[in-house]
Amino acid sequence: MPFVRIDLIRGRRPEDIRAIADAAHQGILDVLQVPARDRFQVVTEHDSDHVIALDAGLGFDRTDQLVMIQIFTQSGRTTEVKQRLFRTIAGHLEALGIRGEDVFLSIIENGPQDWSFGFGRAQYIEGDLAVPGS
């Protein structure tokens, strides 16, 4: 059920883009334990001058290997679970050679009433899908 947006600076090979998407999904599988086919991702590439991602004053520099990931998911997960998800995804990306400084992650939460998986229907509300964590 998580919907994942991955933003990258243009120039990676297609197989590298797929590996990044796979790494994000594997982290979600590892930590949030969703079904494997519960995969919704959009990868967008941008020209380098269309991405501004500083360090929020933390004292490091980012490179053109920047990976920005937004995870839209239902509310209810603990801070500890979110932190473990961040670490797990960053670890999977590090295994691909992406430095920790180049990983930016964010979680955006909402409720079961905010999802439609097709046909303009709210499957969680209408009972076609079990609400995660219920």
Secondary structure, DSSP 4 states (H G I P E B T S, - for coil): --EEEEEEES---HHHHHHHHHHHHHHHHHHH---TT--EEEEEEE-GGG-----TTSS----TT-EEEEEEEES---HHHHHHHHHHHHHHHHTTT--GGGEEEEEEEE-GGG---BTTB-HHHHTSSPPTT-
